[in-house]
Amino acid sequence: MNHRYQPDPPPGEPSSTPPARDSATSPNETARLSCEQLTAEKITAVRHTFYTAAARAIFTLQNGQRLTGEQSFAAAHAQAARTWWDLVDEEITGKSLTCDHALRRVRSWARHYLTGEPPAARPGTLFDHALAHAARIAARDFLTDSGHLLTQHLIHQAATPPTAAPVTTDLPAPTGGKAMTGQPTVPAHPGAGDTLQRKETLS
């Protein structure tokens, strides 16, 4: 499946991971960004993190080195984290949902995974438990990060009030006449209109 935000995997062992936008250093700038922009940056950062962790693990194995527990955890966590954010991307691109709607939908799946996932039918190994632990941490991290994006979305909406429609005072035109404005016609002297009407009645 082709992703909008998918970068090329880093060849060999990467030197560094492209950082995500640091909202703590520039809160005003982050608040001006839309939910779509922030989510796209997060998806790109999560995929880069996965490529980096996978490339480091492969580099270690290909060179006959010992794969540490830290490297295994980083790869498992990055893979699980990418799964959640790929689901968000699929909801946006495949089902044409709005960004905040997609985030809320996948968040409900993550909460169900953490609270309603049935226990395993048979006991697993210590390695299986470590992988499950990494996956649960990734789900909790997704809930934290997506909740932050939804908060930024509310801030962006509050900072961008809707444009009010122009107000007009024109009234509908009477039959056979010109359009009347909202300004009423006031006699030159109070009571002048009533006096003129009484004179026409007497005559």
N, C-alpha and C positions, 0 to 999 in steps of 0.2 A: 504493500500500500504506500502510495506516495504521500508524504507529509509536507505541509507548507513550511514547517519550521525545521526540517531535518537537515543538519549540516553534514558534511563529509566526515567519516570517521578519521581520527588522527592516525597517521601511519607510524608503526613502531611504538615505542614508549613515549608518551607525551611528556612534555616538560612542565606544563601547568594546565590547569582547568580554567576556561574562560569564566570569570565571575559573573554572577547575576547582578542586576542593578541594585545598588545599595541604597534602599529607601531611607535608612537611618541617617545618611549623610546629606541627603537632599530631599526632605519631606515635601517642600513646596513643589519641586519639580515632579515628584512622584504623584502628588495629588492632581496635577494637571493632566497626567496621562490617563487614557481611557482603560477600561477593563480589558478590552481586546489587546491593547498594546502590552499591558503588564502580563497578561496570560501568555501571549506569544513569546515574550522574553523569558518567562519562567519555563515554558516548554523547551525552548532552545537550550537554556542552562541545564535543565535536567538531562536532556539527551547528551550534551557534551560531558556531563559528569559520568553518565553510563559508559560512553565511549572511552573515557579516560580510565575508569576502573577496570573495564574489560581488557583494554590494551595493556595495562600494567600486569594483570594476571597472566595474560597470554605471553607477554614478554618474559615473565619470570619462569613459566613452564618451558618455553622454547629454549631458554638458556640453561636448563637443568638446575635451576635454583629452587629452594624450598618455598612453597607457597604458604605464607603466614596466615594466621587466623584473621588478622586485621585486613589483609588483602581479600580474603574470601568474604568477610563481612561487607566490605566496601562494594564488592561486585554484586553480591546478593541484594544489598540494600538499594544500590543504584538501579538494578534491574526492576525491582518491585516498585520503586518510585516512578520510573519511566512508564510502567504499565498503567498507573493511575492517570498520569498526565496524557498518555496516548489516548485513553478513554475520553478525556475532556476534548482533545483535538477531534476525535471521531464524532463526538456529539455536535461539535460546531460545524465541521466541514461536511460530514455525512448526513446529518439530520437537520442542518440549517438552524440550530438553536442559537439563541443569543449567548454571549459569553457567561453572564451571570447565571442564566438558566442551566447551562451545561455544568458549571461548577457546582451548583446546588444538587443537581441530579447525581453526579459522580460522588459528591460528599455523602449522600444518603447510602450509596453502595459501600463506601468505605466504612461508614458507621455500622452498617449491617455486617460487614466482614469482621469488624472488631468485636461486636457484641452478639451476633447471631450465628456465627460460623459453628457448625456442629463439630464435636470432637472427632479425632481420627479414629478409624475403626480398629486400628491395631497400633501398639506402641512403636514409635520410631527410634532411630538411633540418635545419639547425641548430635550428629551432624544435621539430621532432619530437624531436630528441635532448634538448632542454631539458625537454620534457614528460615524456619517459621518465625523465630524471634525477630530476625532482620526484616521479614515481610510485614510484621505487625508494627515495628517501629516506622517503616516507610509509610504505612497507612496513617499512622498518627501524625507524621510529618506532613503528609498531604493535607490532612484536615487543618493543621495549623497554617500552612502556607496558603491554601485556598481561602481560608477564613480571612487572612490578611488581605488577599486580593479583593474579596467582597467588601471589606471595610473601605479599601481605597476606592472601590466603585461607588459606594455611598458618598464618600467625600467628593469625588468628581462630580456626581450628580448635584450635590448641594452647592458646589462652586460654579456650576453652569446652570443657572435658572432658565426655564423655558421662555422663549420669546413671545411676548404678549401680542395679540392681534391688534391692529390699529382700530381705534374707536372712532366711529363716524356719527354725526348728529343729524344727517340728512334724513328727512321724512319722505314717505312715498308721495309721488306727485299726484294731485287730484286729476280727475278725468278732464282732459282737454286743457290742462294748465301746465305750469312749470313746476319743477321740483321745489319743495319748501325746505328751508333749513330749519335747524332746531331752535333758532333764535326767534322768539315771539315778537309780533309787531305791537309796540307800545304807543298809545296816543300821545300827542304832544302835550296835552294837559289832562290831568285826572278828570274823568267824567266826561271828556269831550265826545267820546264815542256814544255814550248814553244820551247826551243832549241832542246830537245829530239824529239819532234813531227816533227820539220823541218828536222832533220837528217833522220828520218825514211821515210819521204816523198821523199827526194833526193835519198836515196838508192833504 
